[in-house]
Amino acid sequence: MTRERPVLRFRHPVEHDHLATVRLLEAWWEPKQARATLQRHWFRHFAATCWLAETADGRTAALVVGFVSQERPEAARLHLVAVDPNLRRAGVGRELVARFAASAQERGAQRLEAVVWAGDRSAIDFLRAVGFVPIEPEGGSRIYGTPAFADYDHDADDMAVLTLDVEGPGPIGG
Ligand SMILES: CC(C)(COP(=O)(O)OP(=O)(O)OC[C@H]1O[C@@H](n2cnc3c(N)ncnc32)[C@H](O)[C@@H]1OP(=O)(O)O)[C@@H](O)C(=O)NCCC(=O)NCCS
């Protein structure tokens, strides 16, 4: 069931936001994974396609991180969406993906891509719910029930690659 949506203010991050944001992410997530996922360069070099959501008292409640590809400018890579565990299931993640999509679209992207571990059921369910569709690997391979690519990032790093077209009005807004 969808919770009542908190009042949030959205802004692009600046480099100075990095340390406080990664500390929050460490509290929301496994700390080592948080540090490996959100390095400083994201806010230094990709801030225009990243967003922070803040509560009325200025606390960071959620973030989305991603970039428009240099090699494939029609594609934008969604790197991370994370929401304060106390504020989940209220549409905040969906709103952040929509904001990322709009920022990427402004820069010419027509498609979002996300890559997640094939066994991460909640991430895959969330991405599907906001409109992403997994790419079917040749041979139709499934890992943990999801179309996924074996050894995608490293041995046994089996990943699902999901895409969402953002050319027209899509299902993100729910
Ligand atoms: C995944 C995450 C970003 C979702 O954020 P959220 O604000 O709770 O998401 P929303 O409320 O916008 O959810 C939109 C829809 O996604 C689906 N969804 C969200 N979280 C889900 C979960 N844990 N399991 C299954 N479906 C989920 C639901 O269909 C939901 O709609 P509903 O609440 O009306 O049923 C949040 O749980 C999170 O920070 N997880 C840890 C980081 C992560 O896994 N990020 C995703 C991959 S980068």
Ligand as a Chemical Component Dictionary entry (heavy atoms), coordinates in Angstrom:
data_LIG
# 
_chem_comp.id                   LIG 
_chem_comp.type                 NON-POLYMER 
_chem_comp.pdbx_formal_charge   0 
_chem_comp.three_letter_code    LIG 
# 
loop_
_chem_comp_atom.comp_id 
_chem_comp_atom.atom_id 
_chem_comp_atom.alt_atom_id 
_chem_comp_atom.type_symbol 
_chem_comp_atom.charge 
_chem_comp_atom.model_Cartn_x 
_chem_comp_atom.model_Cartn_y 
_chem_comp_atom.model_Cartn_z 
_chem_comp_atom.pdbx_ordinal 
LIG C1  C1  C 0 14.149 0.607  -4.266 1  
LIG C2  C2  C 0 13.853 1.946  -3.563 2  
LIG C3  C3  C 0 14.672 3.051  -4.220 3  
LIG C4  C4  C 0 12.354 2.232  -3.754 4  
LIG O1  O1  O 0 12.086 3.534  -3.251 5  
LIG P1  P1  P 0 10.581 3.914  -2.786 6  
LIG O2  O2  O 0 10.527 5.383  -2.569 7  
LIG O3  O3  O 0 10.172 3.031  -1.674 8  
LIG O4  O4  O 0 9.781  3.499  -4.111 9  
LIG P2  P2  P 0 8.299  3.994  -4.547 10 
LIG O5  O5  O 0 7.470  4.209  -3.339 11 
LIG O6  O6  O 0 8.427  5.122  -5.505 12 
LIG O7  O7  O 0 7.803  2.688  -5.297 13 
LIG C5  C5  C 0 7.275  2.659  -6.594 14 
LIG C6  C6  C 0 6.804  1.235  -6.868 15 
LIG O8  O8  O 0 7.938  0.350  -6.898 16 
LIG C7  C7  C 0 7.581  -0.903 -6.322 17 
LIG N1  N1  N 0 8.452  -1.149 -5.141 18 
LIG C8  C8  C 0 9.087  -0.228 -4.375 19 
LIG N2  N2  N 0 9.819  -0.828 -3.426 20 
LIG C9  C9  C 0 9.615  -2.149 -3.572 21 
LIG C10 C10 C 0 10.090 -3.300 -2.873 22 
LIG N3  N3  N 0 10.926 -3.207 -1.815 23 
LIG N4  N4  N 0 9.675  -4.525 -3.287 24 
LIG C11 C11 C 0 8.825  -4.660 -4.335 25 
LIG N5  N5  N 0 8.343  -3.591 -5.049 26 
LIG C12 C12 C 0 8.739  -2.367 -4.676 27 
LIG C13 C13 C 0 6.130  -0.826 -5.926 28 
LIG O9  O9  O 0 5.331  -1.296 -6.993 29 
LIG C14 C14 C 0 5.923  0.665  -5.765 30 
LIG O10 O10 O 0 4.609  1.082  -5.947 31 
LIG P3  P3  P 0 3.528  0.877  -4.736 32 
LIG O11 O11 O 0 4.193  1.322  -3.460 33 
LIG O12 O12 O 0 2.422  1.785  -5.173 34 
LIG O13 O13 O 0 3.199  -0.559 -4.754 35 
LIG C15 C15 C 0 14.141 1.855  -2.034 36 
LIG O14 O14 O 0 13.537 0.710  -1.510 37 
LIG C16 C16 C 0 15.637 1.796  -1.708 38 
LIG O15 O15 O 0 16.258 2.822  -1.441 39 
LIG N6  N6  N 0 16.216 0.576  -1.725 40 
LIG C17 C17 C 0 17.659 0.398  -1.486 41 
LIG C18 C18 C 0 18.473 0.820  -2.721 42 
LIG C19 C19 C 0 18.028 0.118  -4.012 43 
LIG O16 O16 O 0 17.821 -1.085 -4.015 44 
LIG N7  N7  N 0 17.864 0.900  -5.117 45 
LIG C20 C20 C 0 17.313 0.396  -6.383 46 
LIG C21 C21 C 0 18.328 -0.016 -7.371 47 
LIG S1  S1  S 0 19.500 1.230  -7.857 48 
# 
loop_
_chem_comp_bond.comp_id 
_chem_comp_bond.atom_id_1 
_chem_comp_bond.atom_id_2 
_chem_comp_bond.value_order 
_chem_comp_bond.pdbx_ordinal 
LIG C1  C2  SING 1  
LIG C2  C3  SING 2  
LIG C2  C4  SING 3  
LIG C2  C15 SING 4  
LIG C4  O1  SING 5  
LIG O1  P1  SING 6  
LIG P1  O2  DOUB 7  
LIG P1  O3  SING 8  
LIG P1  O4  SING 9  
LIG O4  P2  SING 10 
LIG P2  O5  DOUB 11 
LIG P2  O6  SING 12 
LIG P2  O7  SING 13 
LIG O7  C5  SING 14 
LIG C5  C6  SING 15 
LIG C6  O8  SING 16 
LIG C6  C14 SING 17 
LIG O8  C7  SING 18 
LIG C7  N1  SING 19 
LIG C7  C13 SING 20 
LIG N1  C8  SING 21 
LIG N1  C12 SING 22 
LIG C8  N2  DOUB 23 
LIG N2  C9  SING 24 
LIG C9  C10 SING 25 
LIG C9  C12 DOUB 26 
LIG C10 N3  SING 27 
LIG C10 N4  DOUB 28 
LIG N4  C11 SING 29 
LIG C11 N5  DOUB 30 
LIG N5  C12 SING 31 
LIG C13 O9  SING 32 
LIG C13 C14 SING 33 
LIG C14 O10 SING 34 
LIG O10 P3  SING 35 
LIG P3  O11 DOUB 36 
LIG P3  O12 SING 37 
LIG P3  O13 SING 38 
LIG C15 O14 SING 39 
LIG C15 C16 SING 40 
LIG C16 O15 DOUB 41 
LIG C16 N6  SING 42 
LIG N6  C17 SING 43 
LIG C17 C18 SING 44 
LIG C18 C19 SING 45 
LIG C19 O16 DOUB 46 
LIG C19 N7  SING 47 
LIG N7  C20 SING 48 
LIG C20 C21 SING 49 
LIG C21 S1  SING 50 
# 
